[in-house]
Structures are given as C-alpha cells and as structure tokens.
Amino acid sequence: MRTRFDKQLAHLNDSLVEMGGLVEQAIAGANRALTGRDEALAKSVISMDDEIDNKEKEIEGLPAHHHAAAACGGRFALGVLGA
C-alpha cells in the first residue's frame, strides 16, 4: 500500500511534468513567434506566463515540495560542510 508521502510525491511529480509541458509549449511558441515575426502568437505566448506562474505557486504549496526542498537543502549543507 502506498503511503501518504508516496501519493504526495506522485502528485508533485505530475504537477512538475505538467508545468514542464507548459514551459515547453511556451518556448516553442516564442521561437515560432520570433522567427515568424508573429505578433499575435507572441501575445498568446505571453498570456501563458500567468498559467505557468500559477502552476509554480501551486507546486510550491505542495507538502512533498517542502520535503524535497528540505532534503536538497540538507544535501547542499552537507556538501558545503564537507560531510
């Protein structure tokens, strides 16, 4: 049986993948808008920024994010201290 943390971690992973997809779409759209000098497409890409920002805020509020951030911070501190 999966633990609560495993479920939270899976949700974090799904959210990160979703945000990554949005960012990938934005980059591709920005590239097409730039190379094609497409102002309407550029405005569409710019409007995606709020959706990406909202997804980032959602991810930052997930419990598993805090556990992962603490774990990464702990590894960083151990590396800095030479442990």
N, CA, C and O atoms as a GROMACS GRO file, in nm:
protein
  332
    1MET      N    1   0.084  -0.118   0.000
    1MET     CA    2   0.000   0.000   0.000
    1MET      C    3   0.088   0.125   0.000
    1MET      O    4   0.188   0.133   0.071
    2ARG      N    5   0.048   0.219  -0.082
    2ARG     CA    6   0.127   0.342  -0.090
    2ARG      C    7   0.103   0.429   0.032
    2ARG      O    8  -0.008   0.439   0.085
    3THR      N    9   0.207   0.491   0.075
    3THR     CA   10   0.195   0.580   0.190
    3THR      C   11   0.145   0.716   0.144
    3THR      O   12   0.142   0.746   0.025
    4ARG      N   13   0.107   0.794   0.238
    4ARG     CA   14   0.060   0.930   0.209
    4ARG      C   15   0.171   1.010   0.139
    4ARG      O   16   0.144   1.085   0.045
    5PHE      N   17   0.294   0.994   0.186
    5PHE     CA   18   0.405   1.068   0.126
    5PHE      C   19   0.425   1.026  -0.019
    5PHE      O   20   0.452   1.110  -0.104
    6ASP      N   21   0.412   0.896  -0.047
    6ASP     CA   22   0.425   0.848  -0.184
    6ASP      C   23   0.321   0.913  -0.276
    6ASP      O   24   0.352   0.950  -0.389
    7LYS      N   25   0.199   0.926  -0.226
    7LYS     CA   26   0.092   0.990  -0.304
    7LYS      C   27   0.125   1.138  -0.327
    7LYS      O   28   0.106   1.190  -0.437
    8GLN      N   29   0.174   1.204  -0.222
    8GLN     CA   30   0.211   1.345  -0.235
    8GLN      C   31   0.325   1.361  -0.335
    8GLN      O   32   0.325   1.454  -0.415
    9LEU      N   33   0.420   1.272  -0.329
    9LEU     CA   34   0.534   1.276  -0.420
    9LEU      C   35   0.489   1.253  -0.564
    9LEU      O   36   0.538   1.318  -0.656
   10ALA      N   37   0.398   1.161  -0.584
   10ALA     CA   38   0.344   1.136  -0.718
   10ALA      C   39   0.270   1.258  -0.771
   10ALA      O   40   0.281   1.292  -0.889
   11HIS      N   41   0.195   1.324  -0.684
   11HIS     CA   42   0.124   1.446  -0.723
   11HIS      C   43   0.223   1.556  -0.759
   11HIS      O   44   0.203   1.629  -0.856
   12LEU      N   45   0.329   1.569  -0.681
   12LEU     CA   46   0.434   1.667  -0.710
   12LEU      C   47   0.495   1.638  -0.847
   12LEU      O   48   0.514   1.728  -0.928
   13ASN      N   49   0.525   1.512  -0.872
   13ASN     CA   50   0.584   1.472  -1.000
   13ASN      C   51   0.489   1.507  -1.115
   13ASN      O   52   0.532   1.565  -1.215
   14ASP      N   53   0.362   1.474  -1.101
   14ASP     CA   54   0.264   1.504  -1.206
   14ASP      C   55   0.255   1.654  -1.231
   14ASP      O   56   0.247   1.698  -1.346
   15SER      N   57   0.256   1.731  -1.125
   15SER     CA   58   0.247   1.876  -1.139
   15SER      C   59   0.372   1.934  -1.207
   15SER      O   60   0.362   2.024  -1.289
   16LEU      N   61   0.488   1.880  -1.172
   16LEU     CA   62   0.612   1.926  -1.236
   16LEU      C   63   0.614   1.891  -1.384
   16LEU      O   64   0.657   1.972  -1.467
   17VAL      N   65   0.566   1.773  -1.418
   17VAL     CA   66   0.559   1.732  -1.558
   17VAL      C   67   0.463   1.824  -1.633
   17VAL      O   68   0.492   1.866  -1.745
   18GLU      N   69   0.349   1.854  -1.572
   18GLU     CA   70   0.251   1.942  -1.635
   18GLU      C   71   0.311   2.082  -1.658
   18GLU      O   72   0.296   2.140  -1.765
   19MET      N   73   0.379   2.135  -1.556
   19MET     CA   74   0.440   2.266  -1.570
   19MET      C   75   0.550   2.263  -1.676
   19MET      O   76   0.563   2.356  -1.755
   20GLY      N   77   0.627   2.156  -1.678
   20GLY     CA   78   0.730   2.141  -1.780
   20GLY      C   79   0.673   2.144  -1.920
   20GLY      O   80   0.731   2.203  -2.011
   21GLY      N   81   0.558   2.079  -1.938
   21GLY     CA   82   0.491   2.080  -2.068
   21GLY      C   83   0.446   2.219  -2.107
   21GLY      O   84   0.458   2.258  -2.224
   22LEU      N   85   0.396   2.295  -2.011
   22LEU     CA   86   0.355   2.433  -2.039
   22LEU      C   87   0.475   2.518  -2.080
   22LEU      O   88   0.467   2.598  -2.173
   23VAL      N   89   0.585   2.500  -2.008
   23VAL     CA   90   0.706   2.576  -2.040
   23VAL      C   91   0.758   2.537  -2.178
   23VAL      O   92   0.800   2.623  -2.255
   24GLU      N   93   0.754   2.408  -2.208
   24GLU     CA   94   0.798   2.362  -2.340
   24GLU      C   95   0.714   2.424  -2.450
   24GLU      O   96   0.767   2.468  -2.552
   25GLN      N   97   0.582   2.429  -2.430
   25GLN     CA   98   0.493   2.492  -2.528
   25GLN      C   99   0.525   2.640  -2.542
   25GLN      O  100   0.527   2.693  -2.654
   26ALA      N  101   0.550   2.707  -2.431
   26ALA     CA  102   0.580   2.850  -2.435
   26ALA      C  103   0.710   2.878  -2.510
   26ALA      O  104   0.717   2.971  -2.590
   27ILE      N  105   0.811   2.796  -2.486
   27ILE     CA  106   0.939   2.816  -2.554
   27ILE      C  107   0.923   2.793  -2.704
   27ILE      O  108   0.973   2.871  -2.785
   28ALA      N  109   0.854   2.685  -2.741
   28ALA     CA  110   0.833   2.656  -2.883
   28ALA      C  111   0.753   2.768  -2.949
   28ALA      O  112   0.784   2.812  -3.060
   29GLY      N  113   0.649   2.814  -2.880
   29GLY     CA  114   0.568   2.923  -2.934
   29GLY      C  115   0.646   3.052  -2.947
   29GLY      O  116   0.633   3.124  -3.046
   30ALA      N  117   0.728   3.080  -2.847
   30ALA     CA  118   0.810   3.201  -2.852
   30ALA      C  119   0.908   3.195  -2.968
   30ALA      O  120   0.932   3.295  -3.035
   31ASN      N  121   0.965   3.078  -2.990
   31ASN     CA  122   1.058   3.060  -3.101
   31ASN      C  123   0.987   3.082  -3.235
   31ASN      O  124   1.038   3.151  -3.323
   32ARG      N  125   0.869   3.022  -3.249
   32ARG     CA  126   0.792   3.040  -3.373
   32ARG      C  127   0.751   3.185  -3.392
   32ARG      O  128   0.755   3.238  -3.503
   33ALA      N  129   0.710   3.249  -3.283
   33ALA     CA  130   0.668   3.389  -3.292
   33ALA      C  131   0.785   3.478  -3.333
   33ALA      O  132   0.768   3.571  -3.412
   34LEU      N  133   0.901   3.450  -3.278
   34LEU     CA  134   1.019   3.531  -3.308
   34LEU      C  135   1.066   3.510  -3.451
   34LEU      O  136   1.088   3.606  -3.525
   35THR      N  137   1.080   3.384  -3.490
   35THR     CA  138   1.130   3.357  -3.626
   35THR      C  139   1.028   3.395  -3.733
   35THR      O  140   1.066   3.434  -3.843
   36GLY      N  141   0.899   3.383  -3.700
   36GLY     CA  142   0.795   3.418  -3.797
   36GLY      C  143   0.745   3.560  -3.784
   36GLY      O  144   0.656   3.602  -3.858
   37ARG      N  145   0.802   3.633  -3.690
   37ARG     CA  146   0.758   3.770  -3.663
   37ARG      C  147   0.606   3.779  -3.648
   37ARG      O  148   0.540   3.865  -3.706
   38ASP      N  149   0.554   3.686  -3.568
   38ASP     CA  150   0.410   3.672  -3.548
   38ASP      C  151   0.370   3.737  -3.415
   38ASP      O  152   0.384   3.677  -3.309
   39GLU      N  153   0.319   3.858  -3.424
   39GLU     CA  154   0.285   3.932  -3.303
   39GLU      C  155   0.170   3.868  -3.226
   39GLU      O  156   0.171   3.867  -3.103
   40ALA      N  157   0.071   3.816  -3.298
   40ALA     CA  158  -0.043   3.752  -3.231
   40ALA      C  159   0.002   3.629  -3.154
   40ALA      O  160  -0.043   3.607  -3.041
   41LEU      N  161   0.090   3.550  -3.211
   41LEU     CA  162   0.143   3.432  -3.142
   41LEU      C  163   0.226   3.474  -3.021
   41LEU      O  164   0.219   3.411  -2.916
   42ALA      N  165   0.303   3.580  -3.037
   42ALA     CA  166   0.384   3.630  -2.925
   42ALA      C  167   0.293   3.670  -2.808
   42ALA      O  168   0.324   3.640  -2.692
   43LYS      N  169   0.183   3.737  -2.837
   43LYS     CA  170   0.090   3.776  -2.731
   43LYS      C  171   0.027   3.654  -2.666
   43LYS      O  172   0.003   3.653  -2.545
   44SER      N  173   0.000   3.552  -2.746
   44SER     CA  174  -0.056   3.428  -2.692
   44SER      C  175   0.043   3.362  -2.597
   44SER      O  176   0.004   3.313  -2.491
   45VAL      N  177   0.169   3.360  -2.636
   45VAL     CA  178   0.273   3.301  -2.551
   45VAL      C  179   0.287   3.380  -2.422
   45VAL      O  180   0.301   3.321  -2.314
   46ILE      N  181   0.283   3.510  -2.432
   46ILE     CA  182   0.293   3.595  -2.312
   46ILE      C  183   0.178   3.566  -2.216
   46ILE      O  184   0.197   3.565  -2.094
   47SER      N  185   0.060   3.542  -2.271
   47SER     CA  186  -0.056   3.515  -2.185
   47SER      C  187  -0.042   3.381  -2.112
   47SER      O  188  -0.105   3.360  -2.009
   48MET      N  189   0.041   3.290  -2.165
   48MET     CA  190   0.064   3.161  -2.098
   48MET      C  191   0.147   3.178  -1.970
   48MET      O  192   0.146   3.090  -1.884
   49ASP      N  193   0.216   3.288  -1.959
   49ASP     CA  194   0.305   3.309  -1.845
   49ASP      C  195   0.230   3.303  -1.712
   49ASP      O  196   0.280   3.248  -1.614
   50ASP      N  197   0.110   3.359  -1.709
   50ASP     CA  198   0.032   3.356  -1.584
   50ASP      C  199  -0.003   3.212  -1.545
   50ASP      O  200   0.000   3.177  -1.427
   51GLU      N  201  -0.036   3.130  -1.644
   51GLU     CA  202  -0.069   2.991  -1.616
   51GLU      C  203   0.053   2.917  -1.559
   51GLU      O  204   0.041   2.837  -1.466
   52ILE      N  205   0.169   2.944  -1.616
   52ILE     CA  206   0.293   2.882  -1.567
   52ILE      C  207   0.324   2.930  -1.426
   52ILE      O  208   0.361   2.851  -1.340
   53ASP      N  209   0.310   3.060  -1.403
   53ASP     CA  210   0.333   3.115  -1.269
   53ASP      C  211   0.239   3.054  -1.166
   53ASP      O  212   0.280   3.020  -1.054
   54ASN      N  213   0.112   3.038  -1.204
   54ASN     CA  214   0.015   2.979  -1.111
   54ASN      C  215   0.049   2.834  -1.080
   54ASN      O  216   0.035   2.790  -0.966
   55LYS      N  217   0.094   2.760  -1.180
   55LYS     CA  218   0.134   2.621  -1.158
   55LYS      C  219   0.254   2.615  -1.064
   55LYS      O  220   0.262   2.529  -0.976
   56GLU      N  221   0.349   2.707  -1.082
   56GLU     CA  222   0.466   2.712  -0.994
   56GLU      C  223   0.424   2.738  -0.849
   56GLU      O  224   0.475   2.674  -0.757
   57LYS      N  225   0.332   2.832  -0.829
   57LYS     CA  226   0.285   2.863  -0.694
   57LYS      C  227   0.214   2.742  -0.633
   57LYS      O  228   0.228   2.714  -0.514
   58GLU      N  229   0.136   2.671  -0.716
   58GLU     CA  230   0.069   2.551  -0.669
   58GLU      C  231   0.171   2.446  -0.623
   58GLU      O  232   0.156   2.385  -0.517
   59ILE      N  233   0.275   2.427  -0.703
   59ILE     CA  234   0.378   2.330  -0.671
   59ILE      C  235   0.450   2.368  -0.542
   59ILE      O  236   0.478   2.283  -0.458
   60GLU      N  237   0.480   2.495  -0.527
   60GLU     CA  238   0.550   2.541  -0.406
   60GLU      C  239   0.467   2.517  -0.280
   60GLU      O  240   0.523   2.508  -0.171
   61GLY      N  241   0.336   2.508  -0.294
   61GLY     CA  242   0.249   2.485  -0.180
   61GLY      C  243   0.225   2.339  -0.147
   61GLY      O  244   0.164   2.308  -0.045
   62LEU      N  245   0.273   2.249  -0.232
   62LEU     CA  246   0.251   2.106  -0.208
   62LEU      C  247   0.341   2.057  -0.094
   62LEU      O  248   0.458   2.095  -0.086
   63PRO      N  249   0.286   1.972  -0.007
   63PRO     CA  250   0.366   1.920   0.104
   63PRO      C  251   0.494   1.849   0.059
   63PRO      O  252   0.599   1.866   0.121
   64ALA      N  253   0.486   1.770  -0.046
   64ALA     CA  254   0.604   1.696  -0.092
   64ALA      C  255   0.713   1.790  -0.140
   64ALA      O  256   0.831   1.758  -0.132
   65HIS      N  257   0.675   1.907  -0.191
   65HIS     CA  258   0.773   2.006  -0.236
   65HIS      C  259   0.858   2.050  -0.118
   65HIS      O  260   0.980   2.065  -0.130
   66HIS      N  261   0.794   2.071  -0.004
   66HIS     CA  262   0.868   2.117   0.114
   66HIS      C  263   0.964   2.009   0.164
   66HIS      O  264   1.075   2.038   0.206
   67HIS      N  265   0.920   1.882   0.158
   67HIS     CA  266   1.008   1.773   0.198
   67HIS      C  267   1.127   1.763   0.103
   67HIS      O  268   1.241   1.747   0.147
   68ALA      N  269   1.099   1.773  -0.028
   68ALA     CA  270   1.206   1.763  -0.127
   68ALA      C  271   1.303   1.880  -0.114
   68ALA      O  272   1.425   1.862  -0.124
   69ALA      N  273   1.250   1.998  -0.092
   69ALA     CA  274   1.336   2.117  -0.077
   69ALA      C  275   1.424   2.104   0.046
   69ALA      O  276   1.542   2.139   0.044
   70ALA      N  277   1.367   2.054   0.154
   70ALA     CA  278   1.445   2.036   0.276
   70ALA      C  279   1.554   1.930   0.254
   70ALA      O  280   1.667   1.946   0.301
   71ALA      N  281   1.519   1.824   0.185
   71ALA     CA  282   1.618   1.719   0.158
   71ALA      C  283   1.731   1.772   0.071
   71ALA      O  284   1.848   1.744   0.097
   72CYS      N  285   1.697   1.849  -0.031
   72CYS     CA  286   1.800   1.906  -0.118
   72CYS      C  287   1.886   2.005  -0.040
   72CYS      O  288   2.008   2.009  -0.055
   73GLY      N  289   1.821   2.085   0.043
   73GLY     CA  290   1.895   2.181   0.125
   73GLY      C  291   1.989   2.111   0.221
   73GLY      O  292   2.100   2.157   0.246
   74GLY      N  293   1.943   1.999   0.276
   74GLY     CA  294   2.028   1.924   0.367
   74GLY      C  295   2.147   1.865   0.297
   74GLY      O  296   2.258   1.867   0.352
   75ARG      N  297   2.128   1.812   0.176
   75ARG     CA  298   2.241   1.759   0.100
   75ARG      C  299   2.337   1.870   0.064
   75ARG      O  300   2.458   1.851   0.068
   76PHE      N  301   2.283   1.988   0.029
   76PHE     CA  302   2.368   2.102  -0.003
   76PHE      C  303   2.452   2.142   0.118
   76PHE      O  304   2.572   2.165   0.106
   77ALA      N  305   2.387   2.148   0.234
   77ALA     CA  306   2.459   2.187   0.355
   77ALA      C  307   2.569   2.087   0.388
   77ALA      O  308   2.679   2.124   0.428
   78LEU      N  309   2.537   1.958   0.372
   78LEU     CA  310   2.638   1.856   0.399
   78LEU      C  311   2.754   1.867   0.302
   78LEU      O  312   2.869   1.847   0.340
   79GLY      N  313   2.725   1.900   0.178
   79GLY     CA  314   2.831   1.917   0.079
   79GLY      C  315   2.919   2.037   0.110
   79GLY      O  316   3.040   2.032   0.094
   80VAL      N  317   2.857   2.145   0.154
   80VAL     CA  318   2.933   2.266   0.188
   80VAL      C  319   3.020   2.241   0.310
   80VAL      O  320   3.133   2.290   0.318
   81LEU      N  321   2.967   2.165   0.405
   81LEU     CA  322   3.041   2.137   0.528
   81LEU      C  323   3.145   2.028   0.508
   81LEU      O  324   3.226   2.001   0.598
   82GLY      N  325   3.144   1.965   0.391
   82GLY     CA  326   3.241   1.861   0.362
   82GLY      C  327   3.210   1.729   0.429
   82GLY      O  328   3.298   1.646   0.446
   83ALA      N  329   3.084   1.709   0.466
   83ALA     CA  330   3.047   1.584   0.531
   83ALA      C  331   3.019   1.476   0.430
   83ALA      O  332   2.986   1.363   0.467
   0.00000   0.00000   0.00000
